[in-house]
């Protein structure tokens, strides 16, 4: 049965994932604390359920490990929000380790220096022997090749995706806001270049402000807002790309090794940090010894009791089809042709074995099930946080989403008329100005 929707709401937030719920929680709280209204003026809509989209299938990694200064500052803010209530948000602050090759040495050193500048605690280890010794002190079976620099973030870690979203939804309700699920947005009404109402399959809701926080469905809300499918991008070097696609879909490559998570502990028998390994050493198949790649590769992984094994992933793969032809199913996972295949399983399990002796010969326990899903990436693979049509706030995370829980707090303040410095580098106008975020030597498009 379709729920009954109100005829009006001051703030309508579309999407009950990490961004929609965080924005609702902080906005409802700010309205009350400032005497500007109360939580009942905030309404969250989702066509399926809390956490039914991309946030609900996210691997849950929380990190600050970014080469881009603007991302690093924003992530430090978000980590603090995760740390504010670990129990309610199902957050595990185990830390985060990046192990990288010489080709990334300067990038990692720069990240460490800038983390120190903002007071974000981390340890830098340099040199092949020193790196091997550092990781051996943590894992006696460590054997990853091609590592010459390590950055160990003492904060960060991971959260259990679905549990954290339900905890966040409870905070929204406690703040007096409403979460309505099973309500699909079908269109928008606009007047004087502003959104005046949200059309749903349960009725029309007049509003003063709209927040689009829909993850990979941003393409559809973008179209409803009358925004173009392409954009002019000026590179920092001055080159102009006149018709760059605004949205490009990538299939996320993630999976789970079906072993008892307790099998992946450190030398003290405790849960380890999240591990991210980039290597330029040749990677060979763990089963038949054939070469998988002699180019730089990267994986991340962690023991996770929510997933029931060792969970992680590798660099995403571009879908290779126009954004308008890509189907995103109601649960945020990829369409069947985009579910991770045997190539990923072969690469990821072989890379795990290259890093730890305990994972040798364990490909047979990999669980073949839908994982990862689709991500909607922007032209420079970094988020867009901005207002269009006067009163429609777009949260387009470019697949950096789940870890960025703090964005909701900043967006709430912007909705109340307070521009936030941390969000300034992520405005839509940066593409025309050539103010793109710098790129690192990582094999991951988001690093």
RAURLIN-V273684 format. One record per pair of residues at least 24 apart in sequence whose C-alpha atoms are under 10 Angstrom apart, sorted by sequence separation. I is the first residue (numbers start at 0). GAP is how many residues later the second one is. If there is no record, write none. Layout:
i,gap
I,GAP
I,GAP
This chain:
i,gap
19,24
20,24
101,24
124,24
125,24
221,24
274,24
275,24
276,24
315,24
374,24
390,24
19,25
96,25
101,25
123,25
124,25
125,25
221,25
274,25
275,25
373,25
374,25
385,25
19,26
95,26
96,26
97,26
98,26
100,26
101,26
123,26
124,26
273,26
274,26
275,26
341,26
374,26
384,26
9,27
16,27
94,27
100,27
122,27
123,27
124,27
218,27
273,27
274,27
316,27
340,27
386,27
10,28
15,28
122,28
123,28
218,28
272,28
273,28
274,28
315,28
339,28
340,28
385,28
386,28
10,29
11,29
12,29
13,29
14,29
15,29
16,29
20,29
61,29
121,29
122,29
123,29
217,29
218,29
272,29
273,29
314,29
338,29
339,29
340,29
396,29
9,30
10,30
11,30
12,30
13,30
14,30
15,30
19,30
20,30
60,30
61,30
62,30
121,30
122,30
194,30
218,30
271,30
272,30
273,30
313,30
338,30
339,30
395,30
8,31
9,31
10,31
11,31
12,31
13,31
14,31
15,31
59,31
60,31
61,31
63,31
64,31
99,31
120,31
121,31
122,31
193,31
215,31
270,31
271,31
312,31
313,31
338,31
339,31
8,32
9,32
10,32
11,32
12,32
13,32
14,32
15,32
16,32
17,32
59,32
61,32
62,32
63,32
64,32
98,32
120,32
121,32
192,32
215,32
270,32
312,32
337,32
338,32
339,32
7,33
8,33
9,33
10,33
11,33
12,33
13,33
14,33
15,33
16,33
17,33
61,33
62,33
64,33
98,33
119,33
120,33
121,33
186,33
187,33
192,33
215,33
270,33
313,33
337,33
338,33
339,33
393,33
8,34
14,34
15,34
16,34
60,34
61,34
62,34
119,34
120,34
185,34
186,34
189,34
215,34
312,34
313,34
335,34
337,34
338,34
393,34
7,35
8,35
14,35
15,35
16,35
17,35
60,35
119,35
185,35
188,35
189,35
312,35
334,35
337,35
338,35
14,36
15,36
16,36
17,36
18,36
98,36
184,36
186,36
187,36
188,36
189,36
275,36
277,36
311,36
312,36
333,36
337,36
5,37
14,37
15,37
16,37
17,37
186,37
187,37
264,37
274,37
275,37
276,37
313,37
332,37
333,37
335,37
385,37
4,38
14,38
16,38
17,38
96,38
111,38
114,38
185,38
186,38
187,38
263,38
264,38
273,38
275,38
332,38
333,38
334,38
384,38
385,38
15,39
16,39
67,39
71,39
75,39
111,39
184,39
263,39
331,39
332,39
333,39
334,39
383,39
384,39
4,40
15,40
66,40
108,40
110,40
111,40
262,40
263,40
311,40
331,40
332,40
333,40
382,40
383,40
384,40
385,40
386,40
387,40
65,41
66,41
68,41
72,41
107,41
108,41
111,41
260,41
261,41
331,41
332,41
333,41
383,41
384,41
385,41
386,41
65,42
66,42
67,42
68,42
71,42
72,42
75,42
104,42
106,42
107,42
108,42
260,42
261,42
309,42
330,42
331,42
332,42
382,42
383,42
384,42
385,42
64,43
66,43
67,43
71,43
75,43
102,43
103,43
104,43
105,43
107,43
259,43
260,43
261,43
331,43
381,43
382,43
383,43
384,43
385,43
65,44
66,44
75,44
100,44
101,44
102,44
103,44
104,44
256,44
258,44
259,44
260,44
328,44
381,44
382,44
383,44
1,45
65,45
66,45
68,45
72,45
98,45
99,45
100,45
101,45
102,45
103,45
104,45
253,45
255,45
259,45
260,45
263,45
327,45
328,45
382,45
383,45
64,46
65,46
67,46
68,46
71,46
99,46
100,46
101,46
102,46
252,46
253,46
254,46
255,46
256,46
260,46
261,46
262,46
263,46
327,46
383,46
399,46
63,47
64,47
66,47
72,47
98,47
99,47
100,47
101,47
253,47
255,47
260,47
261,47
262,47
300,47
326,47
327,47
398,47
399,47
65,48
71,48
98,48
99,48
100,48
255,48
259,48
260,48
261,48
298,48
299,48
325,48
397,48
65,49
97,49
98,49
99,49
100,49
257,49
258,49
259,49
260,49
297,49
298,49
64,50
98,50
99,50
256,50
257,50
258,50
259,50
260,50
296,50
297,50
298,50
63,51
97,51
98,51
99,51
255,51
256,51
257,51
258,51
291,51
296,51
299,51
300,51
379,51
97,52
98,52
254,52
255,52
256,52
257,52
258,52
298,52
299,52
378,52
96,53
97,53
98,53
255,53
256,53
257,53
297,53
298,53
322,53
96,54
97,54
254,54
255,54
256,54
291,54
292,54
296,54
381,54
95,55
96,55
97,55
254,55
255,55
256,55
291,55
310,55
318,55
380,55
381,55
63,56
95,56
96,56
254,56
255,56
298,56
308,56
309,56
315,56
317,56
318,56
379,56
380,56
94,57
95,57
96,57
253,57
254,57
255,57
308,57
315,57
316,57
317,57
378,57
379,57
63,58
94,58
95,58
253,58
254,58
291,58
308,58
312,58
315,58
316,58
379,58
380,58
21,59
93,59
94,59
95,59
96,59
252,59
253,59
254,59
286,59
291,59
311,59
312,59
315,59
317,59
379,59
93,60
94,60
95,60
96,60
252,60
253,60
285,60
311,60
92,61
93,61
94,61
95,61
251,61
252,61
253,61
284,61
285,61
288,61
92,62
93,62
94,62
95,62
251,62
252,62
253,62
283,62
284,62
285,62
286,62
91,63
92,63
93,63
94,63
251,63
252,63
283,63
284,63
285,63
286,63
381,63
382,63
91,64
92,64
93,64
250,64
251,64
252,64
282,64
284,64
285,64
380,64
381,64
90,65
91,65
92,65
249,65
250,65
251,65
284,65
285,65
379,65
380,65
381,65
90,66
91,66
92,66
249,66
250,66
251,66
283,66
284,66
285,66
286,66
379,66
380,66
90,67
91,67
248,67
249,67
250,67
251,67
282,67
283,67
285,67
89,68
90,68
91,68
248,68
249,68
250,68
282,68
284,68
285,68
376,68
89,69
90,69
248,69
249,69
250,69
283,69
284,69
376,69
88,70
89,70
90,70
247,70
248,70
249,70
283,70
88,71
89,71
247,71
248,71
249,71
282,71
82,72
86,72
88,72
89,72
90,72
247,72
248,72
278,72
82,73
85,73
88,73
89,73
90,73
247,73
248,73
249,73
277,73
285,73
286,73
81,74
88,74
89,74
247,74
248,74
276,74
285,74
286,74
79,75
81,75
87,75
88,75
89,75
246,75
247,75
248,75
276,75
285,75
286,75
78,76
79,76
81,76
86,76
87,76
88,76
89,76
246,76
247,76
285,76
286,76
78,77
81,77
86,77
87,77
88,77
89,77
244,77
245,77
246,77
248,77
285,77
77,78
78,78
85,78
87,78
88,78
89,78
244,78
247,78
248,78
276,78
75,79
87,79
88,79
248,79
75,80
86,80
87,80
88,80
74,81
251,81
81,82
84,82
87,82
88,82
250,82
251,82
87,83
250,83
249,84
250,84
252,85
253,85
254,85
64,86
250,86
251,86
252,86
253,86
64,87
250,87
251,87
252,87
64,88
249,88
250,88
251,88
252,88
256,88
63,89
250,89
254,89
255,89
62,90
253,90
254,90
62,91
63,91
64,91
252,91
253,91
256,91
62,92
63,92
252,92
255,92
256,92
263,92
61,93
62,93
63,93
254,93
255,93
61,94
62,94
228,94
253,94
254,94
263,94
60,95
61,95
62,95
228,95
252,95
256,95
262,95
263,95
60,96
61,96
262,96
59,97
60,97
61,97
59,98
60,98
58,99
59,99
60,99
58,100
59,100
60,100
258,100
57,101
58,101
59,101
57,102
58,102
59,102
256,102
56,103
57,103
258,103
55,104
56,104
57,104
59,104
218,104
219,104
257,104
55,105
56,105
218,105
256,105
257,105
54,106
55,106
256,106
257,106
258,106
53,107
54,107
55,107
256,107
257,107
258,107
55,108
256,108
257,108
258,108
54,109
55,109
255,109
256,109
257,109
50,110
51,110
54,110
55,110
216,110
255,110
256,110
257,110
50,111
215,111
216,111
254,111
255,111
256,111
49,112
50,112
215,112
216,112
254,112
255,112
50,113
51,113
215,113
216,113
254,113
255,113
50,114
254,114
49,115
50,115
156,115
157,115
216,115
254,115
255,115
49,116
156,116
157,116
215,116
253,116
254,116
155,117
156,117
214,117
215,117
253,117
254,117
49,118
50,118
154,118
155,118
156,118
252,118
253,118
49,119
153,119
251,119
252,119
253,119
152,120
250,120
251,120
252,120
151,121
152,121
250,121
251,121
252,121
151,122
250,122
251,122
151,123
249,123
250,123
251,123
249,124
250,124
43,125
138,125
140,125
150,125
248,125
249,125
250,125
138,126
139,126
140,126
149,126
248,126
249,126
137,127
138,127
139,127
149,127
247,127
248,127
249,127
314,127
315,127
43,128
137,128
138,128
246,128
247,128
248,128
314,128
315,128
316,128
42,129
49,129
51,129
136,129
137,129
138,129
246,129
247,129
248,129
313,129
314,129
315,129
41,130
48,130
49,130
135,130
136,130
137,130
138,130
146,130
245,130
246,130
247,130
313,130
314,130
315,130
48,131
49,131
134,131
135,131
136,131
145,131
146,131
147,131
245,131
246,131
247,131
314,131
47,132
48,132
49,132
137,132
144,132
145,132
146,132
244,132
245,132
246,132
38,133
39,133
41,133
42,133
43,133
44,133
45,133
46,133
47,133
48,133
138,133
143,133
144,133
145,133
146,133
244,133
245,133
247,133
38,134
41,134
42,134
43,134
44,134
45,134
46,134
47,134
48,134
137,134
143,134
144,134
145,134
146,134
243,134
244,134
245,134
246,134
38,135
39,135
40,135
41,135
42,135
43,135
44,135
45,135
46,135
47,135
137,135
143,135
144,135
145,135
243,135
38,136
39,136
40,136
41,136
42,136
43,136
44,136
45,136
46,136
47,136
144,136
145,136
243,136
37,137
38,137
39,137
40,137
41,137
42,137
43,137
44,137
45,137
46,137
143,137
144,137
37,138
38,138
39,138
44,138
45,138
46,138
144,138
37,139
38,139
43,139
44,139
45,139
46,139
44,140
28,142
17,143
21,143
24,143
27,143
28,143
31,143
162,143
16,144
17,144
20,144
23,144
24,144
27,144
30,144
31,144
157,144
159,144
161,144
297,144
298,144
16,145
20,145
23,145
24,145
25,145
26,145
27,145
28,145
29,145
156,145
157,145
158,145
159,145
160,145
234,145
295,145
296,145
297,145
298,145
17,146
20,146
21,146
24,146
25,146
27,146
28,146
157,146
159,146
160,146
232,146
295,146
296,146
297,146
17,147
20,147
21,147
23,147
24,147
27,147
28,147
158,147
159,147
231,147
232,147
251,147
295,147
296,147
16,148
17,148
19,148
20,148
23,148
24,148
26,148
27,148
28,148
230,148
294,148
15,149
16,149
19,149
20,149
21,149
22,149
23,149
24,149
25,149
27,149
229,149
246,149
248,149
249,149
15,150
17,150
20,150
21,150
24,150
26,150
27,150
145,150
247,150
248,150
16,151
17,151
20,151
23,151
24,151
246,151
15,152
16,152
19,152
20,152
23,152
24,152
15,153
23,153
46,153
23,154
46,154
23,155
44,155
20,156
215,157
216,157
218,157
20,158
215,158
216,158
217,158
19,159
54,159
214,159
215,159
216,159
217,159
53,160
54,160
214,160
215,160
52,161
53,161
214,161
215,161
226,161
52,162
53,162
214,162
225,162
226,162
15,163
52,163
53,163
224,163
225,163
278,163
279,163
14,164
15,164
42,164
52,164
224,164
277,164
278,164
13,165
14,165
15,165
277,165
10,166
11,166
12,166
13,166
14,166
40,166
221,166
277,166
41,167
42,167
43,167
45,167
224,167
45,168
13,169
14,169
43,169
224,169
13,170
14,170
13,171
221,172
220,173
103,174
221,174
4,175
96,175
97,175
102,175
103,175
211,175
3,176
93,176
95,176
96,176
97,176
98,176
99,176
100,176
102,176
103,176
210,176
217,176
2,177
93,177
94,177
95,177
96,177
97,177
98,177
99,177
100,177
101,177
102,177
209,177
217,177
218,177
1,178
2,178
4,178
93,178
94,178
95,178
96,178
97,178
98,178
99,178
100,178
101,178
209,178
217,178
1,179
2,179
3,179
91,179
93,179
94,179
95,179
96,179
97,179
98,179
99,179
100,179
216,179
217,179
1,180
2,180
92,180
93,180
94,180
95,180
96,180
97,180
98,180
99,180
100,180
209,180
210,180
211,180
212,180
213,180
214,180
215,180
217,180
0,181
1,181
91,181
92,181
208,181
209,181
210,181
211,181
212,181
213,181
214,181
215,181
0,182
1,182
208,182
209,182
210,182
211,182
212,182
213,182
214,182
215,182
207,183
208,183
209,183
210,183
211,183
212,183
213,183
214,183
215,183
13,184
206,184
207,184
208,184
209,184
210,184
211,184
212,184
214,184
11,185
214,185
11,186
214,186
23,187
214,187
243,187
7,188
8,188
22,188
212,188
7,189
8,189
6,190
7,190
22,190
240,190
241,190
6,191
19,191
239,191
240,191
18,192
19,192
20,192
239,192
11,193
18,193
19,193
102,193
194,193
11,194
18,194
19,194
57,194
193,194
194,194
239,194
4,195
9,195
10,195
11,195
17,195
18,195
19,195
58,195
100,195
192,195
193,195
194,195
195,195
212,195
234,195
235,195
237,195
238,195
4,196
5,196
6,196
7,196
8,196
9,196
10,196
11,196
12,196
13,196
14,196
16,196
17,196
18,196
57,196
58,196
99,196
192,196
193,196
194,196
195,196
232,196
233,196
234,196
237,196
4,197
5,197
6,197
7,197
8,197
9,197
10,197
11,197
12,197
13,197
14,197
15,197
16,197
17,197
56,197
58,197
99,197
191,197
192,197
193,197
194,197
230,197
231,197
232,197
233,197
234,197
235,197
236,197
2,198
3,198
4,198
5,198
6,198
7,198
8,198
9,198
10,198
11,198
12,198
13,198
14,198
15,198
16,198
99,198
190,198
191,198
192,198
193,198
232,198
233,198
234,198
235,198
1,199
2,199
3,199
4,199
5,199
6,199
7,199
8,199
9,199
10,199
11,199
12,199
13,199
14,199
15,199
98,199
189,199
231,199
232,199
233,199
234,199
235,199
1,200
2,200
4,200
5,200
6,200
7,200
8,200
9,200
10,200
11,200
12,200
13,200
14,200
210,200
230,200
231,200
232,200
233,200
234,200
235,200
0,201
1,201
8,201
12,201
210,201
230,201
231,201
232,201
233,201
234,201
235,201
14,202
97,202
231,202
232,202
233,202
234,202
235,202
96,203
232,203
95,204
210,204
209,205
95,206
208,206
13,207
143,207
143,208
142,209
143,209
144,209
142,210
143,210
144,210
62,211
64,211
141,211
142,211
143,211
61,212
141,212
142,212
143,212
60,213
141,213
142,213
143,213
60,214
140,214
141,214
142,214
140,215
141,215
138,216
139,216
140,216
141,216
138,217
139,217
140,217
138,218
139,218
140,218
164,237
167,237
60,239
60,240
58,241
60,241
160,241
58,242
59,242
160,242
58,243
158,243
59,244
158,244
58,245
157,245
156,246
58,247
155,247
58,248
56,250
59,251
60,251
58,252
59,252
58,253
57,254
58,254
53,274
56,274
57,274
52,275
55,275
56,275
57,275
52,276
53,276
54,276
55,276
56,276
52,277
53,277
54,277
55,277
51,278
52,278
53,278
51,279
52,279
53,279
50,280
51,280
52,280
53,280
48,281
50,281
51,281
47,282
48,282
46,283
47,283
70,311
58,312
70,312
56,313
57,313
58,313
56,314
57,314
67,314
56,315
57,315
56,316
53,318
53,319
52,320
53,320
53,321
81,321
81,322
80,323
81,323
78,324
80,324
81,324
74,325
77,325
78,325
79,325
80,325
77,326
78,326
79,326
80,326
76,327
77,327
78,327
80,327
74,328
75,328
76,328
77,328
80,328
70,329
74,329
76,329
77,329
73,330
74,330
75,330
76,330
77,330
73,331
74,331
77,331
73,332
74,332
76,332
77,332
106,332
107,332
70,333
73,333
76,333
106,333
107,333
105,334
106,334
107,334
105,335
106,335
73,336
103,336
104,336
103,337
102,338
103,338
63,339
102,339
61,340
62,340
57,341
59,341
60,341
61,341
62,341
100,341
59,342
60,342
61,342
99,342
57,343
58,343
59,343
61,343
54,344
57,344
58,344
53,345
56,345
57,345
76,345
54,346
55,346
53,347
54,347
73,347
74,347
53,348
54,348
73,348
72,349
73,349
71,350
72,350
69,351
70,351
69,352
70,352
69,353
69,354
70,354
69,355
70,355
68,356
69,356
70,366
69,367
68,368
69,368
67,369
68,369
66,370
67,370
66,371
67,371
22,372
66,372
67,372
65,373
66,373
65,374
66,374
19,375
66,375
70,375
18,376
70,376
18,377
18,378
67,378
12,379
29,379
66,379
67,379
10,380
11,380
12,380
25,380
28,380
35,380
65,380
66,380
10,381
25,381
26,381
30,381
65,381
18,382
21,382
22,382
25,382
26,382
29,382
30,382
64,382
17,383
18,383
21,383
22,383
24,383
25,383
26,383
28,383
29,383
16,384
17,384
18,384
20,384
21,384
22,384
23,384
24,384
25,384
26,384
27,384
16,385
17,385
18,385
19,385
21,385
22,385
23,385
25,385
26,385
30,385
17,386
18,386
21,386
22,386
25,386
26,386
29,386
17,387
18,387
19,387
20,387
21,387
22,387
23,387
24,387
25,387
26,387
16,388
17,388
18,388
19,388
21,388
22,388
23,388
26,388
17,389
18,389
21,389
22,389
26,389
17,390
18,390
21,390
22,390
18,392
22,392
10,404
